[in-house]
Amino acid sequence: MKNFADSHVRVRYAETDQMGVVYHGNYFTWFEIGRVEMCRHLGFEYKRMEIEDDTLIVVAEASCRYKRPARFDDELVVRTRVTRYDRRTLRFGYEIFRQPEDELLATGETTHVICDHQGRPKSMPEKYRKYFSPPHAHVAAAGDGHALQGGK
Protein backbone atom coordinates (compact mmCIF):
# COMPACT_ATOMS: atom_id res chain seq x y z
CA MET A 1 0.00 0.00 0.00
CA LYS A 2 1.20 3.52 -0.79
CA ASN A 3 2.04 5.67 2.24
CA PHE A 4 0.04 8.58 0.79
CA ALA A 5 -3.41 9.29 -0.62
CA ASP A 6 -4.15 11.53 -3.60
CA SER A 7 -7.36 13.58 -3.75
CA HIS A 8 -8.44 15.41 -6.91
CA VAL A 9 -9.92 18.90 -6.71
CA ARG A 10 -10.89 21.40 -9.41
CA VAL A 11 -10.64 25.06 -8.43
CA ARG A 12 -14.05 26.73 -8.40
CA TYR A 13 -14.54 30.37 -9.36
CA ALA A 14 -15.80 31.13 -5.82
CA GLU A 15 -12.42 30.04 -4.43
CA THR A 16 -10.54 32.81 -6.26
CA ASP A 17 -10.02 36.50 -5.53
CA GLN A 18 -10.37 39.48 -7.87
CA MET A 19 -6.99 38.66 -9.45
CA GLY A 20 -8.14 35.13 -10.31
CA VAL A 21 -5.82 33.56 -7.71
CA VAL A 22 -7.08 31.07 -5.13
CA TYR A 23 -7.65 32.69 -1.74
CA HIS A 24 -5.03 31.35 0.69
CA GLY A 25 -7.52 29.95 3.21
CA ASN A 26 -8.90 27.48 0.67
CA TYR A 27 -5.72 25.43 0.86
CA PHE A 28 -6.68 24.42 4.40
CA THR A 29 -10.05 23.17 3.13
CA TRP A 30 -8.19 21.06 0.57
CA PHE A 31 -5.95 19.74 3.36
CA GLU A 32 -9.12 18.58 5.15
CA ILE A 33 -10.28 16.81 1.99
CA GLY A 34 -6.90 15.09 1.89
CA ARG A 35 -7.10 14.00 5.55
CA VAL A 36 -10.52 12.41 5.12
CA GLU A 37 -9.35 10.60 2.00
CA MET A 38 -6.15 9.47 3.77
CA CYS A 39 -8.30 7.82 6.44
CA ARG A 40 -10.25 5.98 3.71
CA HIS A 41 -6.98 4.97 2.08
CA LEU A 42 -5.77 3.56 5.41
CA GLY A 43 -8.94 1.50 5.75
CA PHE A 44 -11.51 3.37 7.83
CA GLU A 45 -13.96 6.26 7.57
CA TYR A 46 -13.23 9.30 9.74
CA LYS A 47 -16.97 9.94 10.03
CA ARG A 48 -17.47 6.47 11.61
CA MET A 49 -14.56 7.10 13.98
CA GLU A 50 -16.35 10.20 15.30
CA ILE A 51 -19.78 8.59 15.56
CA GLU A 52 -18.93 5.09 16.78
CA ASP A 53 -15.88 5.74 18.93
CA ASP A 54 -16.29 9.33 20.21
CA THR A 55 -12.90 10.12 18.66
CA LEU A 56 -12.09 13.34 16.85
CA ILE A 57 -8.78 14.51 15.42
CA VAL A 58 -8.84 18.20 16.37
CA VAL A 59 -6.56 20.65 14.57
CA ALA A 60 -4.06 22.17 17.01
CA GLU A 61 -1.66 23.73 14.49
CA ALA A 62 -1.68 24.34 10.72
CA SER A 63 0.80 25.76 8.25
CA CYS A 64 1.02 26.23 4.51
CA ARG A 65 3.90 27.30 2.27
CA TYR A 66 2.67 28.81 -1.01
CA LYS A 67 5.06 28.27 -3.91
CA ARG A 68 2.94 29.06 -6.98
CA PRO A 69 -0.64 30.31 -7.33
CA ALA A 70 -3.59 28.08 -8.18
CA ARG A 71 -6.20 29.63 -10.47
CA PHE A 72 -9.82 29.13 -11.50
CA ASP A 73 -10.48 25.76 -13.19
CA ASP A 74 -7.04 24.32 -12.38
CA GLU A 75 -7.10 20.59 -11.73
CA LEU A 76 -5.22 19.88 -8.50
CA VAL A 77 -3.98 16.82 -6.68
CA VAL A 78 -3.75 16.99 -2.89
CA ARG A 79 -1.19 14.40 -1.72
CA THR A 80 -1.57 13.57 1.97
CA ARG A 81 0.65 11.55 4.32
CA VAL A 82 0.68 10.74 8.02
CA THR A 83 4.06 12.11 9.06
CA ARG A 84 3.96 11.53 12.82
CA TYR A 85 1.83 9.61 15.27
CA ASP A 86 1.72 8.94 18.97
CA ARG A 87 -1.21 7.87 21.09
CA ARG A 88 -2.62 11.40 21.52
CA THR A 89 -1.41 13.34 18.49
CA LEU A 90 -1.19 13.01 14.71
CA ARG A 91 0.60 15.07 12.10
CA PHE A 92 -0.32 15.10 8.42
CA GLY A 93 1.82 16.46 5.59
CA TYR A 94 0.43 17.78 2.31
CA GLU A 95 1.60 18.65 -1.17
CA ILE A 96 -0.68 20.29 -3.73
CA PHE A 97 0.16 19.81 -7.41
CA ARG A 98 -1.33 21.37 -10.55
CA GLN A 99 -2.21 18.81 -13.21
CA PRO A 100 -1.28 17.74 -15.80
CA GLU A 101 2.09 19.46 -15.31
CA ASP A 102 2.55 17.93 -11.82
CA GLU A 103 3.74 21.39 -10.70
CA LEU A 104 4.13 21.78 -6.92
CA LEU A 105 1.99 24.72 -5.75
CA ALA A 106 2.00 24.38 -1.97
CA THR A 107 3.13 22.26 0.95
CA GLY A 108 1.70 22.14 4.43
CA GLU A 109 1.26 20.38 7.74
CA THR A 110 -1.45 20.02 10.32
CA THR A 111 -0.98 18.73 13.86
CA HIS A 112 -3.97 17.18 15.62
CA VAL A 113 -4.88 16.21 19.16
CA ILE A 114 -7.07 13.15 19.65
CA CYS A 115 -10.17 14.25 21.60
CA ASP A 116 -13.65 13.13 22.60
CA HIS A 117 -16.78 15.12 21.69
CA GLN A 118 -16.36 17.21 24.85
CA GLY A 119 -12.96 18.38 23.60
CA ARG A 120 -11.03 16.38 26.21
CA PRO A 121 -7.75 14.85 24.99
CA LYS A 122 -7.72 11.07 24.91
CA SER A 123 -5.65 8.23 23.53
CA MET A 124 -6.33 6.90 20.06
CA PRO A 125 -8.61 3.84 20.43
CA GLU A 126 -6.71 0.59 20.01
CA LYS A 127 -8.56 -0.44 16.84
CA TYR A 128 -7.20 2.60 14.95
CA ARG A 129 -3.57 2.46 16.09
CA LYS A 130 -2.59 -0.06 13.41
CA TYR A 131 -3.63 2.42 10.71
CA PHE A 132 -1.20 5.07 11.92
CA SER A 133 1.80 2.89 12.79
CA PRO A 134 4.71 2.28 10.39
CA PRO A 135 4.97 1.97 7.49
CA HIS A 136 2.45 4.84 7.35
CA ALA A 137 4.06 7.29 9.78
CA HIS A 138 6.88 8.30 12.00
CA VAL A 139 6.00 7.08 15.48
CA ALA A 140 7.03 8.94 18.62
CA ALA A 141 8.88 6.66 21.01
CA ALA A 142 7.23 6.45 24.42
CA GLY A 143 8.36 9.24 26.68
CA ASP A 144 11.27 10.59 24.61
CA GLY A 145 9.50 12.92 22.13
CA HIS A 146 11.62 11.71 19.21
CA ALA A 147 10.27 10.27 15.98
CA LEU A 148 11.24 6.95 14.43
CA GLN A 149 11.43 6.75 10.64
CA GLY A 150 8.64 4.69 9.12
CA GLY A 151 8.88 2.78 5.84
CA LYS A 152 7.78 3.92 2.42
C-alpha positions, -999 to 999 in steps of 0.1 A, spaced: 0 0 0 12 35 -8 20 57 22 0 86 8 -34 93 -6 -41 115 -36 -74 136 -38 -84 154 -69 -99 189 -67 -109 214 -94 -106 251 -84 -141 267 -84 -145 304 -94 -158 311 -58 -124 300 -44 -105 328 -63 -100 365 -55 -104 395 -79 -70 387 -95 -81 351 -103 -58 336 -77 -71 311 -51 -76 327 -17 -50 314 7 -75 299 32 -89 275 7 -57 254 9 -67 244 44 -101 232 31 -82 211 6 -60 197 34 -91 186 51 -103 168 20 -69 151 19 -71 140 55 -105 124 51 -93 106 20 -62 95 38 -83 78 64 -103 60 37 -70 50 21 -58 36 54 -89 15 57 -115 34 78 -140 63 76 -132 93 97 -170 99 100 -175 65 116 -146 71 140 -163 102 153 -198 86 156 -189 51 168 -159 57 189 -163 93 202 -129 101 187 -121 133 169 -88 145 154 -88 182 164 -66 207 146 -41 222 170 -17 237 145 -17 243 107 8 258 83 10 262 45 39 273 23 27 288 -10 51 283 -39 29 291 -70 -6 303 -73 -36 281 -82 -62 296 -105 -98 291 -115 -105 258 -132 -70 243 -124 -71 206 -117 -52 199 -85 -40 168 -67 -37 170 -29 -12 144 -17 -16 136 20 7 116 43 7 107 80 41 121 91 40 115 128 18 96 153 17 89 190 -12 79 211 -26 114 215 -14 133 185 -12 130 147 6 151 121 -3 151 84 18 165 56 4 178 23 16 186 -12 -7 203 -37 2 198 -74 -13 214 -106 -22 188 -132 -13 177 -158 21 195 -153 25 179 -118 37 214 -107 41 218 -69 20 247 -58 20 244 -20 31 223 9 17 221 44 13 204 77 -14 200 103 -10 187 139 -40 172 156 -49 162 192 -71 131 196 -102 143 216 -137 131 226 -168 151 217 -164 172 249 -130 184 236 -110 164 262 -78 148 250 -77 111 249 -57 82 235 -63 69 201 -86 38 204 -67 6 200 -86 -4 168 -72 26 149 -36 25 161 -26 -1 134 -36 24 107 -12 51 119 18 29 128 47 23 104 50 20 75 24 48 74 41 73 98 69 83 120 60 71 155 70 89 186 89 67 210 72 64 244 84 92 267 113 106 246 95 129 221 116 117 192 103 103 160 112 69 144 114 68 106 86 47 91 89 28 58 78 39 24 
